[in-house]
Amino acid sequence: MRTSRAAGGALLLSCAGLLLTGCGLEPSTAYVPDAAPGSIRPVEGAEGTEVRVTSKNFTEQLILGKIGVLAVQAAGFETEDITNVPGSQPVRELMLSGDADLTFEYTGTAWLTYLGRAEGIPDQQEQWRAVYEEDLGNGLTWGAPAALNNTYAMAVRSEYAEANDLATVSDIADLPVAERTFCVESEFNSRSDGMTPLLAHYGLDRGSEVPEGNIGIYDTGAIYSATDDGECNFGEVFSTDGRIPALDLTVLEDDRQFFPAYNAAPVFSTELLDEFPALEQVLEPIAAALTDDVMQELNRQVDVEGRDPADVAYEWMISEGFIVEP
């Protein structure tokens, strides 16, 4: 029978809090609105068992973390909310050490960053399967992946896309050289799976078919507004960012599958899942409902409207019928 490891969790949470303070960020609170089970049904034997839910500290992860907290509570478990941890590696260490039991993680992040593989796998199901099989040996079990794939993408102003019949990254090659202008962040501009190999993958030579003067380097957040303002025609974005719908940008299909898959999926402590296998079924329909469009809208409510991630998660869970108001 699992027992609460509150002391170890509290120590790591305290360390995480210090890191948050050092980064100038406010630590997460354990706030989520009160809810009652909807389509989520209580798991037999859950009462009195604590599940520690963690997440990273950016908008999408905070929303997913609060979704996890709400789901676990609705299933009848006690929860410790240790979301808003600064950085991927600290979250990974919490999961590997057994001081956290549940998180939402990205397949590409696990494969490339945690497991040290040189190249991602563009096929989303194959990438999930590879990570699932590898992480079993680390005491972690990946649940079914969400449709949401928070990978790199190229976005364009919707009116420009419509006027030039742009739907895929391949379509960029049909434009005149002068129109092939890009806004990218410095890391993407230089990384081995970034701008130069992307162009080569799509048959465009950097320097001749895309001159250096056509590529502008921007801070990550500035790319969205620069693309919207027409400072470039194509901006490097993250596919589930809430600013995409807010600015009416169109994401081009990666039709030659250059970018790795970064599908989000619930990741469980295998120890926890061995005792409560039904918990995986609690999260499965939630993951299935999380699409790129859904996540863009949830992120938009936080990043554009300034709403609390817990409230956004709560209202979405209610709208899907997973929980109900008490």
C-alpha positions in Angstrom: 0.0 0.0 0.0 1.4 3.4 -1.0 1.8 5.9 1.8 2.2 9.7 1.7 5.7 10.9 1.3 4.9 14.4 2.3 8.2 15.1 4.0 10.3 14.4 0.9 7.8 16.2 -1.3 7.8 19.2 1.0 11.6 19.4 0.9 11.7 19.4 -2.9 8.8 21.8 -3.1 10.7 24.1 -0.8 13.7 23.9 -3.1 11.4 24.6 -6.1 10.0 27.6 -4.2 13.6 29.0 -3.7 14.2 28.5 -7.4 11.0 30.3 -8.3 12.0 33.2 -6.1 15.5 33.3 -7.7 13.9 33.5 -11.1 11.6 36.4 -10.0 8.5 34.3 -10.5 5.7 33.9 -8.0 5.3 30.3 -6.7 2.3 28.4 -7.6 -0.6 28.2 -5.2 -2.5 25.0 -4.6 -5.7 26.8 -5.7 -8.2 25.1 -7.8 -12.0 25.7 -7.6 -14.2 23.2 -5.8 -15.6 20.5 -8.1 -17.5 17.2 -8.0 -17.1 14.2 -10.2 -18.9 14.4 -13.6 -18.0 11.7 -16.1 -14.9 11.0 -14.0 -15.9 8.4 -11.5 -14.2 7.8 -8.1 -11.4 5.1 -8.3 -11.9 2.2 -5.8 -9.6 2.5 -2.9 -8.4 6.1 -3.8 -9.7 7.7 -0.5 -6.8 8.5 1.7 -4.1 8.1 -1.0 -2.2 11.2 -1.9 -1.2 11.9 -5.5 1.4 14.6 -6.2 0.8 16.5 -9.4 3.6 18.6 -10.9 4.1 20.8 -14.0 6.6 23.2 -15.5 6.0 27.0 -15.1 4.8 28.2 -18.5 1.2 28.8 -19.4 0.3 25.6 -21.1 1.9 23.5 -18.5 0.2 25.4 -15.7 -3.2 24.7 -17.4 -2.4 21.0 -17.9 -1.1 20.7 -14.3 -4.4 22.1 -12.9 -6.4 19.8 -15.2 -4.4 16.9 -13.7 -5.1 18.2 -10.1 -8.8 18.5 -10.8 -9.0 15.0 -12.5 -7.2 13.3 -9.6 -9.4 15.0 -7.0 -12.6 14.0 -8.9 -11.3 10.4 -8.9 -11.3 10.5 -5.1 -7.6 10.9 -4.3 -6.0 13.5 -2.1 -3.7 15.8 -4.0 -0.6 17.7 -3.4 -0.3 20.5 -6.0 3.4 21.0 -6.9 2.8 22.6 -10.3 4.7 25.7 -11.5 8.2 24.1 -11.1 10.8 26.2 -13.0 12.2 24.1 -15.9 11.9 20.7 -17.5 14.8 19.0 -15.7 13.5 19.7 -12.2 10.1 18.3 -13.1 11.7 15.2 -14.6 13.8 14.8 -11.4 10.6 15.0 -9.3 9.1 12.2 -11.3 12.2 10.0 -11.4 12.8 10.4 -7.6 9.3 9.4 -6.8 8.5 12.8 -5.2 5.8 13.4 -7.8 3.3 11.0 -9.2 1.7 12.6 -12.3 2.6 15.2 -14.9 1.8 16.1 -18.5 4.9 15.8 -20.6 5.8 16.1 -24.3 7.0 13.2 -26.2 9.7 15.1 -28.1 11.0 16.7 -24.9 11.4 13.3 -23.3 13.0 11.7 -26.4 15.5 14.5 -27.2 16.2 16.1 -23.8 15.7 13.4 -21.2 16.6 10.3 -23.1 19.3 12.0 -25.2 18.3 10.9 -28.7 19.9 12.9 -31.5 16.8 13.1 -33.7 13.1 13.2 -33.0 10.5 11.0 -34.7 8.0 13.0 -36.8 5.3 10.3 -36.7 3.4 11.1 -33.6 2.3 7.6 -32.6 5.8 6.2 -33.3 7.3 8.9 -31.1 4.9 8.2 -28.3 5.5 4.4 -28.5 9.3 4.9 -28.4 9.1 7.1 -25.3 6.6 4.8 -23.7 8.8 1.8 -24.1 12.0 3.6 -23.0 10.6 5.2 -19.9 9.1 2.0 -18.5 12.6 1.2 -17.4 12.7 4.5 -15.5 9.7 3.7 -13.4 7.4 5.9 -15.5 4.3 5.0 -17.5 3.1 7.2 -20.3 -0.7 7.4 -20.8 -2.4 7.7 -24.2 -1.2 10.9 -25.9 -3.3 14.0 -26.6 -3.9 15.2 -30.1 -2.2 18.5 -29.1 1.2 18.6 -30.6 3.1 21.6 -29.2 5.9 21.6 -31.7 7.6 24.3 -33.8 5.6 25.6 -36.7 5.6 28.3 -39.4 2.7 30.8 -39.1 1.6 33.4 -41.6 -1.0 36.2 -41.5 -4.3 34.6 -42.5 -5.1 37.3 -45.1 -1.6 36.8 -46.7 -2.1 33.0 -46.7 -5.5 33.3 -48.4 -4.2 35.8 -51.0 -1.3 33.5 -51.9 -3.0 30.1 -51.5 -0.7 29.1 -48.7 -1.6 26.0 -46.7 1.7 24.0 -46.3 5.3 24.8 -45.7 6.0 23.5 -49.2 3.9 26.3 -50.6 6.6 28.8 -49.6 8.7 27.7 -52.5 6.0 29.0 -54.9 6.5 32.6 -53.8 9.1 35.0 -55.3 12.4 35.1 -53.4 11.6 38.6 -52.1 8.5 37.3 -50.4 10.2 34.4 -48.5 10.8 36.4 -45.4 11.1 34.9 -41.9 11.0 36.0 -38.2 12.8 33.4 -36.0 14.4 33.3 -32.6 18.2 33.1 -32.3 18.2 29.5 -31.0 16.0 28.3 -33.9 18.2 30.2 -36.3 21.3 28.2 -35.3 20.2 24.9 -34.0 20.9 21.6 -35.9 17.2 21.0 -36.3 16.3 24.6 -36.9 16.1 27.1 -39.7 18.9 26.0 -42.1 17.9 22.3 -42.2 14.2 23.2 -42.3 14.9 25.1 -45.5 17.0 22.3 -47.0 14.3 19.8 -46.1 11.9 21.8 -48.1 14.3 22.2 -51.1 15.2 25.8 -50.4 18.9 26.9 -50.3 19.7 29.4 -47.5 21.7 32.2 -49.1 20.3 32.0 -52.6 16.7 31.0 -52.5 16.3 32.5 -49.0 18.8 35.3 -48.7 20.3 36.1 -45.2 18.6 39.5 -45.4 15.2 37.7 -45.5 15.7 36.2 -42.1 15.1 38.5 -39.0 16.1 37.5 -35.5 13.6 38.3 -32.8 12.8 37.5 -29.2 10.4 34.6 -29.0 7.4 36.7 -27.9 8.0 39.4 -30.5 7.8 36.9 -33.4 4.0 36.7 -33.2 3.4 40.5 -33.3 6.1 41.0 -36.0 4.5 38.3 -38.2 1.1 39.9 -37.7 2.4 43.4 -38.5 4.0 42.2 -41.7 7.6 42.6 -40.7 8.0 39.1 -42.2 5.7 36.8 -43.9 6.5 33.7 -41.9 7.1 33.4 -38.2 8.5 30.5 -36.2 5.9 29.8 -33.5 4.8 27.1 -31.1 1.8 25.4 -32.6 -0.5 25.6 -29.5 0.3 29.2 -28.5 -2.8 31.3 -27.7 -1.5 34.3 -29.7 -2.0 32.3 -32.9 -5.9 32.6 -32.8 -5.7 36.0 -31.0 -3.8 37.5 -33.9 -5.6 35.5 -36.6 -2.4 33.7 -37.8 -2.5 30.6 -39.9 -0.2 27.7 -39.1 1.2 26.0 -42.2 1.0 22.2 -42.4 4.4 20.6 -42.0 3.6 18.4 -45.0 7.1 16.9 -45.3 7.2 16.1 -41.5 10.4 18.0 -40.6 9.5 19.0 -37.0 9.6 16.3 -34.3 6.4 15.3 -32.6 5.7 17.0 -29.2 2.4 15.5 -28.2 1.4 16.0 -24.6 0.5 12.9 -22.5 -0.1 12.1 -18.9 2.9 10.5 -17.3 2.4 8.4 -14.2 4.6 6.9 -11.5 4.5 3.2 -12.4 4.3 2.4 -8.7 1.1 4.4 -8.4 -0.4 3.0 -11.6 0.3 -0.6 -10.5 -1.8 0.0 -7.4 -4.5 2.1 -9.2 -4.6 1.1 -12.9 -8.0 2.8 -13.2 -6.3 6.1 -12.9 -5.0 5.8 -16.4 -8.6 5.5 -17.7 -9.4 8.7 -15.8 -6.9 10.7 -17.8 -7.4 9.0 -21.1 -10.6 10.8 -22.3 -9.2 14.1 -21.0 -6.1 13.7 -23.2 -8.2 12.7 -26.1 -10.2 16.0 -25.8 -7.0 18.2 -25.9 -6.4 19.2 -29.5 -4.2 22.0 -30.8 -7.3 24.2 -31.3 -8.5 23.6 -27.7 -5.1 24.3 -26.2 -4.6 27.4 -28.3 -7.9 28.7 -26.9 -7.1 27.8 -23.3 -3.6 29.4 -23.6 -5.2 32.5 -25.2 -7.5 33.0 -22.2 -4.4 33.1 -19.9 -1.9 34.9 -22.1 -4.2 37.4 -23.8 -7.0 37.8 -21.3 -4.9 37.4 -18.2 -7.0 34.8 -16.6 -5.9 32.3 -13.9 -4.8 28.9 -15.3 -6.8 27.1 -12.6 -10.0 28.9 -13.6 -9.4 28.2 -17.2 -8.7 24.5 -16.5 -11.8 24.3 -14.3 -14.2 25.8 -16.8 -12.9 23.6 -19.6 -13.2 20.5 -17.5 -16.8 21.4 -16.6 -17.6 22.2 -20.3 -16.4 18.7 -21.2 -18.5 17.1 -18.5 -15.5 15.6 -16.7 -16.4 17.5 -13.5 -19.4 19.4 -12.3 -19.9 22.3 -9.8 -20.4 21.0 -6.3 
